[in-house]
Amino acid sequence: MPPSPHSPTFDSTRDSTRDSTRDSSRDATREAVDSALRSDVGLLGRLLGRVLRESGGEDLYRDVEQLRALVIDAYETGNDAGIADAETLVAGFSAERAEQVARAFTCYFHLANLAEEHHRARVLRAREAVSAVVADSIPGALTELTDELGEEEVARRLADLRFHPVLTAHPTEARRRAVSTGIRRIGDLLGERDATTEATVSGADVERRLLEEIDVLWRTSPLRTKRPTPLDEVRTAMSIFDQTMFEVVPRVYRKLDDWLRGDDAGLQPAIAPAFFRLGSWIAADRDGNPFVTADVTGEAAEIAAEHILLGLERVALRVGRSLTLSDEGTPPSADLLALADTQQQLAPTLFAQVGTRAPFEMHRRVLLVIAGRIAATRTHNDEPMAYREAAELLADLRVLQESLRSAGAHRSANGELQGLIWQVETFGLHLAEMEVRQHSQVHREALKEAKAAAESGADVSVAGADGTGGAAELSDMTVEVLEVYRTIARLQKRYGTQPFSRYIVSFTQSAADIKTVYELAALALGADDAPVINAIPLFETFADLSASVSILDEMIQLPEVQARLAATDRRLEVMLGYSDSSKDVGPVSATFALFDAQSRIATWARENDITLTLFHGRGGALGRGGGPANEAVLAQPPGSVDGRFKVTEQGEVIFAHYGDKKIAARHIEQMAAATLLASGPSNEQRNASAASRFAPMAKVMDDASRARFFDLVKAPGFAPWFAQVTPMEEIGLLALGSRPARRGLSVESLADLRAIPWVFAWTQARINLTGWFGLGSALSAVGDAAGGDDAELRAAYRDWPLFRSMIDNVEMSLAKTDGRLAARYLALGDRDDLADLVMDEMQLTREWVQRATGRDSILETRSVLRRAVRLRSPYVDALSLLQLRALRALRHPGETGATDADRQLLLLTVNGVAAGLQNTG
């Protein structure tokens, strides 16, 4: 950390000469780090060290460095005695010092994460400078598909392409917004540093400002003092939209169009489709979140609309002001003149004002009035001027564009104006398609009560917030359920039907759960005034996944669903939950169950002439379907993607994918390319043949892994033991999000525990159980059936994308586990039988993953990921030891009892470990 030439430095990329006998693997890893990344990490580590010395003195610095040296030595040597020495040091810290050390390591991780993100963007720029077509790009996918399908079919598939991420507010982003904003400022300074040298005045100024920002980061409390509201979560998501998405998406389209058009780019009309759509559950997902009310949902929609309309207004003004084409040289078309007449009638004052600045520049005048109409839409100040829906705005922009083309101004028509058109096509007037979600049981109870009231003669459709509807007395819950439909109706009237028509039913167990949605809508407003609803079943548990096709068969017989199929050209959306299925039967069985369900649903859709979109409810962590998403897309069953991929993005994943413009563009392009390739004949054939070939093996794995998983989670007393050996209960105290961690209060059952804290807690305990438990037993069962031969497993790893993706994800999960620390967490409980079960399965999984891959070590062939894990792990170990200190005090308080300082230290370390491991829930 410090600038001292004689002391170790808080810089994970620098060699230390303390012990020449150390294992050379870490030195080799360090040498593999790119010099630019080493420079960034070294600089940030040195500056952080200086800040710590300035604020906390030499004693703080010495304690941090001593702990750092001990955990690095313990990690490199694999010596448990080294961990014990570090543990002894941690135990001797005062409460204040323990908190300061935890914050120091957490700050380091924030800076290291930023340096890696910055370097990744740097590498992407360098790759693009060398070649226009990089790996996993849309041009690469189109080239590959053209060889298989021909240009005409590929053009059709490109036109129908859709990548649809849905932002959720699930509480897995441990950082405060103030911390995230500070980190982003430091990132901007790293960008400036790339353009300067340290020897220049500007370079010295950058370093001074970096010190200032790192000092602010150090002094900023890492923990929220209060839980964010749903609208706070909306505003956090809006910051990502403002910083990256709004600008990045049209750039992705432009890059694709430039490749498609070649030398004619800018001269010919754009042919790159607007394939990106954004959805949001934030402040709309009310399943288990009492703070998401109908009023909150309505306000969230208004906030989103404010952001997109302000963005569109600014772009229209900027482009309009630069569109200084004279009418003489670029004569307006008849359609443009007709549009100008309409504008003059709608907004005579604005039209005249613009005319004084651009009297003979009709194209400019029309676009500036369009900007004024967008402003009126945003402010609600002039209803006649406001656009009623995005299609109306697009029609005006296209009239303007065609007029420019007809006058020969092709570059003006196909340049920045086309970018604006792409933005409107993508985001509309609403920004994100808001998707309401509610639990099926809530619907059942509300319908029963509302029907009873209606049958008694009460007019339920006029029920108010006071809980009455005519003579009816409705519970607060039922009033709220009905009010949601009224909010949807208002939003549809304001912004159009499409952005507010989706309604997701959690834990769909029968077609009756879908019918209930439509019955409630009719009761809320009357059948004639009910909003347009596209009810989406969400299959989450193993049983519901197994019954999905029979439920869908009954669902499409419902008159309400048949009407929606007719209105949407037989389009239907079905959602699959990765989280609860994994918590239900374990990660291995859930993986196979989801693959099987998708395959059966895709076949069912083809047989019923339905255009299917499968919506994947994946989390960021491996226990919730996480891992490289583009690889997961390519491993889907034949027919289940068909050019459309919709997936949840949540918590830390949102910032990881969209926090940096270059990385955001790369992520969008990778996902679009994978979505195209997934439906290619060769990819579908590969997945189909492999699934058939290895089906018997999958059955053996399914049975063995599920049995092993049930041995653990169905053991008597498992739930309280789990709460004892992990910080599960304390995670609920962290103000991570507005949503409670539990649907109920009991610690005796996992049924009411949400999947995210289930994953988060095991991750914090350095066990990552939800990502791998049961796989070792599954693989060994296959090997045992073959007399100890692992040839079939190796063949599956080579030839079956689903199996390979699962193994690769487990490898990453295992790489972040630590058996020595895991044993210490498990020792917090009083169940040696369960602790031994976990540790034995961990060792078995490591052994058989290596046999299945044919490798000698975990992550052997994934050098970048291996480097990142090895350089981070000792620092995470330091935080884990501090967390163990706090947990021991809380679990076994002794005579003095646990203190507030113990709880504070625990929460700080949860925050720090989350930053160090980078995927929590």
Secondary structure as GFF3:
##gff-version 3
##sequence-region A 1 921
A	DSSP	alpha_helix	25	32	.	.	.	ID=ss1
A	DSSP	alpha_helix	35	77	.	.	.	ID=ss2
A	DSSP	alpha_helix	80	91	.	.	.	ID=ss3
A	DSSP	alpha_helix	95	130	.	.	.	ID=ss4
A	DSSP	alpha_helix	138	149	.	.	.	ID=ss5
A	DSSP	alpha_helix	151	160	.	.	.	ID=ss6
A	DSSP	beta_strand	162	168	.	.	.	ID=ss7
A	DSSP	alpha_helix	177	194	.	.	.	ID=ss8
A	DSSP	alpha_helix	201	219	.	.	.	ID=ss9
A	DSSP	alpha_helix	230	240	.	.	.	ID=ss10
A	DSSP	pi_helix	241	245	.	.	.	ID=ss11
A	DSSP	alpha_helix	246	261	.	.	.	ID=ss12
A	DSSP	three_ten_helix	262	264	.	.	.	ID=ss13
A	DSSP	beta_strand	279	280	.	.	.	ID=ss14
A	DSSP	alpha_helix	294	322	.	.	.	ID=ss15
A	DSSP	alpha_helix	334	346	.	.	.	ID=ss16
A	DSSP	alpha_helix	348	357	.	.	.	ID=ss17
A	DSSP	alpha_helix	362	379	.	.	.	ID=ss18
A	DSSP	alpha_helix	390	406	.	.	.	ID=ss19
A	DSSP	alpha_helix	410	414	.	.	.	ID=ss20
A	DSSP	alpha_helix	416	427	.	.	.	ID=ss21
A	DSSP	beta_strand	433	434	.	.	.	ID=ss22
A	DSSP	beta_strand	436	439	.	.	.	ID=ss23
A	DSSP	alpha_helix	440	455	.	.	.	ID=ss24
A	DSSP	three_ten_helix	460	462	.	.	.	ID=ss25
A	DSSP	beta_strand	468	469	.	.	.	ID=ss26
A	DSSP	beta_strand	472	473	.	.	.	ID=ss27
A	DSSP	alpha_helix	476	495	.	.	.	ID=ss28
A	DSSP	three_ten_helix	498	500	.	.	.	ID=ss29
A	DSSP	beta_strand	502	506	.	.	.	ID=ss30
A	DSSP	alpha_helix	511	525	.	.	.	ID=ss31
A	DSSP	beta_strand	534	539	.	.	.	ID=ss32
A	DSSP	alpha_helix	542	546	.	.	.	ID=ss33
A	DSSP	alpha_helix	548	555	.	.	.	ID=ss34
A	DSSP	alpha_helix	559	567	.	.	.	ID=ss35
A	DSSP	beta_strand	571	577	.	.	.	ID=ss36
A	DSSP	alpha_helix	578	585	.	.	.	ID=ss37
A	DSSP	alpha_helix	587	607	.	.	.	ID=ss38
A	DSSP	beta_strand	611	617	.	.	.	ID=ss39
A	DSSP	three_ten_helix	622	624	.	.	.	ID=ss40
A	DSSP	alpha_helix	629	634	.	.	.	ID=ss41
A	DSSP	beta_strand	644	650	.	.	.	ID=ss42
A	DSSP	alpha_helix	652	658	.	.	.	ID=ss43
A	DSSP	alpha_helix	661	678	.	.	.	ID=ss44
A	DSSP	alpha_helix	681	693	.	.	.	ID=ss45
A	DSSP	alpha_helix	695	713	.	.	.	ID=ss46
A	DSSP	alpha_helix	718	725	.	.	.	ID=ss47
A	DSSP	alpha_helix	728	731	.	.	.	ID=ss48
A	DSSP	alpha_helix	755	764	.	.	.	ID=ss49
A	DSSP	alpha_helix	769	772	.	.	.	ID=ss50
A	DSSP	alpha_helix	775	785	.	.	.	ID=ss51
A	DSSP	alpha_helix	791	799	.	.	.	ID=ss52
A	DSSP	alpha_helix	801	815	.	.	.	ID=ss53
A	DSSP	alpha_helix	819	826	.	.	.	ID=ss54
A	DSSP	alpha_helix	832	853	.	.	.	ID=ss55
A	DSSP	alpha_helix	863	891	.	.	.	ID=ss56
A	DSSP	alpha_helix	900	917	.	.	.	ID=ss57
###
